[in-house]
Amino acid sequence: MHLWTKARALKDSPDRFFFKFDFTNYPTEAPTGCLVDPETGELLPQEKRPKGSERVAIVFRTNWKDGTALYHPYDRVAIEGHSAWPTTHPHLIWTPKHTICDLLIELHGLLDSEEYTHV
């Protein structure tokens, strides 16, 4: 499923970003998602990805899993191998009480923040 979220208005940057999500076993298990080109449905090229500081730089990184998943505790792929995250980020750990809205709100918060600086 493809969904999008609005981004902070920046010169020479898109006003929204599109994500492709896999909802296998949702909501019991977290979804996993990646940034995609809305025209082709393919992974968004690195030069068109959101860049910035702090959490934006971490969540949208491309040097992990080749950008095929979001580096975020809500992401099903990212949580694997990060046993410390439930302790260090308990408020960001997926539970069956979460919905895709929680994830989209989190992503929008990042893309609407001062941490998002350009593509």
C-alpha positions as CSV (number, residue, x, y, z in Angstrom):
1,M,0.0,0.0,0.0
2,H,1.3,3.5,-0.9
3,L,0.6,6.4,1.5
4,W,2.1,9.9,1.7
5,T,2.7,12.5,4.3
6,K,3.2,16.2,3.9
7,A,6.6,17.8,4.4
8,R,7.7,21.2,5.5
9,A,7.9,23.7,2.6
10,L,11.5,24.0,1.5
11,K,12.9,25.5,-1.7
12,D,13.6,22.9,-4.4
13,S,12.1,20.1,-2.3
14,P,8.8,18.2,-2.6
15,D,5.8,19.1,-0.4
16,R,5.2,15.4,0.4
17,F,6.9,12.1,0.4
18,F,5.4,8.8,-0.6
19,F,5.9,5.5,1.3
20,K,5.3,1.9,0.4
21,F,4.2,-0.2,3.4
22,D,3.9,-3.9,3.9
23,F,1.2,-4.6,6.4
24,T,1.7,-8.4,6.8
25,N,0.2,-9.5,10.2
26,Y,-0.9,-5.9,10.9
27,P,-1.7,-4.7,13.6
28,T,-0.2,-7.5,15.7
29,E,3.1,-6.9,14.0
30,A,4.4,-3.5,12.9
31,P,4.4,-2.5,9.3
32,T,7.6,-2.0,7.4
33,G,8.0,0.8,4.8
34,C,10.3,2.6,2.5
35,L,10.3,5.8,0.5
36,V,9.2,5.4,-3.1
37,D,8.9,7.4,-6.2
38,P,5.1,8.0,-6.8
39,E,5.5,7.7,-10.5
40,T,7.3,4.4,-10.7
41,G,6.6,2.8,-7.3
42,E,10.3,2.1,-7.1
43,L,12.6,3.0,-4.2
44,L,13.2,6.7,-4.1
45,P,16.7,7.5,-5.3
46,Q,19.1,8.8,-2.7
47,E,19.3,12.2,-4.3
48,K,15.5,12.7,-3.8
49,R,15.3,11.5,-0.2
50,P,14.8,13.8,2.7
51,K,18.0,14.8,4.4
52,G,18.7,16.6,7.6
53,S,20.0,16.3,11.1
54,E,19.4,14.2,14.1
55,R,16.4,11.9,13.7
56,V,15.7,12.8,10.1
57,A,19.2,11.7,9.2
58,I,18.8,8.5,11.1
59,V,15.2,7.4,10.1
60,F,15.7,8.1,6.4
61,R,19.3,6.8,6.1
62,T,20.2,4.8,3.0
63,N,23.3,3.1,4.3
64,W,21.2,0.5,6.1
65,K,19.2,-2.2,4.3
66,D,19.8,-0.1,1.1
67,G,16.9,2.2,2.2
68,T,14.3,-0.6,1.9
69,A,13.1,0.0,5.5
70,L,12.8,3.0,7.8
71,Y,15.4,3.0,10.6
72,H,12.7,3.5,13.3
73,P,11.5,1.5,16.2
74,Y,8.0,1.4,14.7
75,D,9.3,-0.5,11.6
76,R,9.1,-4.3,11.7
77,V,12.4,-4.8,9.9
78,A,14.3,-2.2,11.9
79,I,13.3,-3.5,15.3
80,E,15.0,-6.8,14.5
81,G,18.4,-6.8,16.0
82,H,17.8,-3.8,18.1
83,S,17.0,-5.4,21.5
84,A,17.9,-2.1,23.3
85,W,15.2,-0.1,21.6
86,P,12.3,-1.2,23.9
87,T,14.3,0.2,26.8
88,T,15.7,3.3,25.1
89,H,12.6,4.2,23.1
90,P,9.7,2.6,24.9
91,H,7.2,5.2,23.5
92,L,8.2,4.3,19.9
93,I,7.8,0.5,20.1
94,W,4.9,-0.9,18.1
95,T,2.1,-2.7,19.9
96,P,-1.2,-4.0,18.5
97,K,-2.8,-0.8,19.9
98,H,-0.9,1.3,17.4
99,T,-2.3,2.1,13.9
100,I,-0.8,3.3,10.7
101,C,-1.9,6.7,11.8
102,D,0.6,6.7,14.6
103,L,3.4,5.9,12.1
104,L,2.3,8.6,9.7
105,I,2.1,11.1,12.5
106,E,5.6,10.2,13.5
107,L,6.9,10.5,9.9
108,H,5.1,13.8,9.3
109,G,6.5,15.1,12.5
110,L,10.0,14.4,11.2
111,L,9.4,15.8,7.8
112,D,7.7,18.9,9.2
113,S,10.5,19.6,11.7
114,E,13.5,21.9,11.6
115,E,15.6,18.7,11.4
116,Y,14.4,18.2,7.8
117,T,16.6,20.5,5.8
118,H,16.6,19.4,2.1
119,V,16.6,16.6,-0.4
